[in-house]
Amino acid sequence: NDMHELCSALSEDPEGLILFLKNICKVQVHEINENSGNLKTIFVVEKHLPQGSKEQKQDFAKHLENALKSEKAVTSQKTFYQTTISTSDNRKSEWMIAEQFGSFKENDLQLTDKLPQAAIAARLSVNGPNPSQSSKGDFEGTAFCSLP
């Protein structure tokens, strides 16, 4: 019963879940049948990046890793990439992600022990069950922090 409540909560905002998890591309929740021991998939949310977006995200991650290791002043970096999020209830949404670390203010570049990071996501489209969230043509996006 607790698992069904968890899945219900996750299915309400699967995009928010997977956007928050920076290096995780798929979350699956399964239930084990007590009698047969078989797995039953309860919920799946998956993030897919096209090849060009993967490359942009990987380049950004390398810059971030180097900046975190560096003892010198950090040059700010930013990137933009697209991702598709799909769920087990056949909902699919397209997102544009913008990430940045560092600051464009000259005096902030010397703060190498603390590296500001931010990301925002804008939903470009959604289809499948319950598309009413964006059916009015309203813009919807989210600001988020991410876990490693």
KENUTI-82588 format. One record per residue (C-alpha): y, x, z; residue number from 1; residue in three letters. Coordinates in pm, 1 decimal. Example, Ala and Ser with C-alpha at 12.3 -4.5 7.8 and 13.67 -1.06 7.14 Angstrom:
! residues 2
y, x, z, resi, resn
-450.0, 1230.0, 780.0, 1, ALA
-106.0, 1367.0, 714.0, 2, SER
***
This chain:
! residues 148
y, x, z, resi, resn
0.0, 0.0, 0.0, 1, ASN
241.2, 283.1, 83.9, 2, ASP
159.1, 441.9, -252.6, 3, MET
249.4, 121.5, -435.3, 4, HIS
581.3, 106.2, -250.5, 5, GLU
648.6, 468.7, -345.5, 6, LEU
565.4, 399.2, -709.8, 7, CYS
783.1, 90.9, -706.4, 8, SER
1076.2, 295.0, -575.8, 9, ALA
1012.6, 570.7, -831.6, 10, LEU
984.9, 325.9, -1118.9, 11, SER
1329.9, 186.8, -1037.4, 12, GLU
1497.2, 520.1, -1123.5, 13, ASP
1248.4, 752.3, -1295.8, 14, PRO
1525.7, 926.4, -1488.1, 15, GLU
1705.2, 1017.0, -1166.0, 16, GLY
1379.6, 1155.7, -1028.8, 17, LEU
1295.9, 1382.2, -1321.5, 18, ILE
1656.4, 1494.9, -1379.8, 19, LEU
1673.2, 1608.3, -1017.6, 20, PHE
1363.1, 1828.7, -1058.3, 21, LEU
1490.0, 2120.3, -1265.0, 22, LYS
1164.0, 2298.8, -1354.1, 23, ASN
924.9, 2005.1, -1338.4, 24, ILE
868.5, 1818.3, -1663.2, 25, CYS
606.9, 1563.0, -1558.3, 26, LYS
532.8, 1363.6, -1243.7, 27, VAL
209.2, 1166.0, -1221.8, 28, GLN
95.1, 948.9, -933.0, 29, VAL
-273.7, 860.5, -914.2, 30, HIS
-483.7, 644.0, -688.2, 31, GLU
-844.6, 727.9, -603.2, 32, ILE
-1081.1, 432.5, -606.6, 33, ASN
-1261.4, 439.7, -270.7, 34, GLU
-1585.3, 304.5, -417.1, 35, ASN
-1618.6, 502.5, -740.2, 36, SER
-1400.3, 804.3, -663.3, 37, GLY
-1232.1, 763.1, -1004.4, 38, ASN
-862.9, 833.0, -1056.2, 39, LEU
-635.2, 553.1, -1168.2, 40, LYS
-290.1, 647.3, -1297.7, 41, THR
-25.9, 444.7, -1116.5, 42, ILE
296.0, 598.1, -1247.3, 43, PHE
405.5, 870.1, -1491.1, 44, VAL
749.9, 1000.3, -1581.0, 45, VAL
789.7, 1287.6, -1827.6, 46, GLU
1081.9, 1491.6, -1955.0, 47, LYS
1059.6, 1642.1, -2304.0, 48, HIS
1306.0, 1889.2, -2453.8, 49, LEU
1318.7, 1946.6, -2830.6, 50, PRO
1269.8, 2311.6, -2929.4, 51, GLN
1642.3, 2379.9, -2979.0, 52, GLY
1722.7, 2234.3, -2637.9, 53, SER
1441.5, 2435.5, -2475.1, 54, LYS
1590.9, 2755.5, -2614.6, 55, GLU
1941.0, 2667.1, -2491.8, 56, GLN
1810.8, 2582.3, -2144.5, 57, LYS
1602.4, 2902.9, -2126.8, 58, GLN
1899.3, 3118.4, -2234.1, 59, ASP
2114.4, 2953.2, -1968.3, 60, PHE
1843.4, 3009.3, -1704.8, 61, ALA
1829.6, 3380.6, -1796.3, 62, LYS
2208.2, 3410.5, -1761.1, 63, HIS
2189.2, 3234.4, -1423.8, 64, LEU
1907.9, 3458.9, -1300.6, 65, GLU
2099.9, 3771.5, -1404.7, 66, ASN
2418.2, 3641.5, -1240.5, 67, ALA
2236.4, 3575.0, -914.3, 68, LEU
2094.2, 3930.0, -914.1, 69, LYS
2424.0, 4092.8, -1009.7, 70, SER
2657.6, 4245.2, -753.9, 71, GLU
2945.5, 4239.0, -1001.4, 72, LYS
3188.3, 3958.9, -1077.6, 73, ALA
3016.3, 3674.3, -1257.1, 74, VAL
3124.3, 3534.6, -1590.1, 75, THR
3084.4, 3159.6, -1589.9, 76, SER
2835.5, 3008.1, -1832.0, 77, GLN
2775.1, 2657.0, -1956.1, 78, LYS
2521.4, 2487.2, -2178.9, 79, THR
2455.4, 2148.6, -2333.5, 80, PHE
2114.8, 2017.8, -2434.6, 81, TYR
1931.1, 1693.0, -2499.0, 82, GLN
1619.2, 1561.9, -2330.8, 83, THR
1397.5, 1256.6, -2368.1, 84, THR
1253.0, 1087.6, -2060.5, 85, ILE
955.8, 854.8, -2094.4, 86, SER
767.1, 651.3, -1837.0, 87, THR
424.8, 491.7, -1807.5, 88, SER
583.9, 148.1, -1844.8, 89, ASP
689.7, 245.6, -2200.9, 90, ASN
1055.5, 301.1, -2120.4, 91, ARG
1216.3, 584.4, -2313.2, 92, LYS
1568.2, 720.2, -2275.6, 93, SER
1767.4, 997.9, -2441.1, 94, GLU
2001.5, 1209.8, -2229.2, 95, TRP
2266.1, 1476.7, -2290.2, 96, MET
2276.1, 1734.2, -2009.4, 97, ILE
2566.0, 1969.4, -1936.5, 98, ALA
2511.4, 2254.0, -1688.9, 99, GLU
2748.4, 2522.4, -1565.9, 100, GLN
2753.7, 2799.7, -1312.6, 101, PHE
3047.3, 3009.5, -1202.1, 102, GLY
3409.0, 2906.4, -1222.2, 103, SER
3674.5, 2925.4, -1488.8, 104, PHE
3937.5, 3008.7, -1227.3, 105, LYS
4005.2, 3382.5, -1234.5, 106, GLU
4022.8, 3424.7, -856.4, 107, ASN
3686.7, 3250.4, -804.7, 108, ASP
3499.9, 3503.0, -1017.3, 109, LEU
3488.6, 3749.8, -729.8, 110, GLN
3278.6, 3518.9, -508.4, 111, LEU
2946.0, 3665.3, -622.5, 112, THR
2763.5, 3588.4, -295.3, 113, ASP
2810.8, 3215.3, -361.7, 114, LYS
2760.6, 3096.2, -715.5, 115, LEU
2880.2, 2739.9, -781.3, 116, PRO
2647.4, 2537.1, -1002.6, 117, GLN
2681.9, 2185.4, -1140.2, 118, ALA
2519.7, 1954.4, -1389.9, 119, ALA
2590.7, 1613.5, -1532.4, 120, ILE
2375.0, 1388.1, -1746.0, 121, ALA
2485.3, 1112.8, -1982.0, 122, ALA
2234.0, 859.3, -2106.3, 123, ARG
2266.0, 825.5, -2481.5, 124, LEU
2011.2, 548.2, -2537.5, 125, SER
1728.0, 356.2, -2374.2, 126, VAL
1452.7, 133.2, -2509.2, 127, ASN
1143.7, -38.2, -2378.6, 128, GLY
1107.0, -283.9, -2090.2, 129, PRO
1426.4, -367.3, -1899.8, 130, ASN
1674.8, -206.4, -2141.8, 131, PRO
1936.8, -447.5, -2006.8, 132, SER
2089.0, -165.5, -1800.9, 133, GLN
2266.0, -36.8, -2111.6, 134, SER
2248.4, -339.4, -2341.4, 135, SER
2618.7, -411.1, -2292.9, 136, LYS
2704.7, -78.1, -2453.2, 137, GLY
2844.1, 49.4, -2125.3, 138, ASP
2841.7, 422.6, -2066.4, 139, PHE
2604.7, 537.2, -1796.3, 140, GLU
2562.5, 886.3, -1661.8, 141, GLY
2491.7, 1071.6, -1344.1, 142, THR
2601.7, 1384.2, -1164.6, 143, ALA
2320.4, 1561.8, -990.2, 144, PHE
2217.1, 1872.3, -810.4, 145, CYS
1872.9, 2004.3, -883.4, 146, SER
1585.9, 2155.6, -696.5, 147, LEU
1429.8, 2476.2, -832.0, 148, PRO
***
